[in-house]
Amino acid sequence: MAIQKIDGVDAVNNFPGKFISVYSTTAVAKGDVVMIDFSATRSTDQTVDAVGLSVKKATATANTPFACGVATQTITAAGYVQIQYAGYNNTCTCEAAGGITLGQFVGTDNTAAGRVQAFSGTNRSDTADYFAVCVDAFTADTADGAIIIFDKGYFNA
């Protein structure tokens, strides 16, 4: 018989998330923010999800609109990697210059590739975008917080 998990029943909260294996054109480390790589040759391997899209480690660009998730494993060269593209994540690292407070929108860092930073008026532009919201505060240069990643629909069938 199946048992339905309800948050907090056994003192452990259940945070849902969505994961996918997708081709990365660069090496990525667990916890790195990844972005869609539109310049890459598209994947045609029918044995994995997300046929047609590739990702790469997010560049050091403030709030790139192509940020789509967080790597859940490390790969040392181009290849298939599992990423989380929606839901609760506590593995990403905050940029070194500041922290992120509860409730702030979260984007990519403009000085350190693969890191997150607070999305604010000082780093906002017409092409910038956030991809998550902070649900557990970060201190500078640490992975001590958590985010909820918004599902942008890039990988939904």
Buried (B, 14 or more C-beta within 10 A) or exposed (E): EEEEEEEEEEEEEEEEBBBBBBBBBBBBBBBBBBBBBEEBEEBEEEEEBBBEBBBBBBBBBBBBBBBBBBBBEEBEEBEBBBBBBBBBBBBBBBBEEBBBEEEBBBBBBBEBBBBBBBBBEEBBEEEBBBBBBBBEBBEEBEBBBBBBBBBBEBBEE
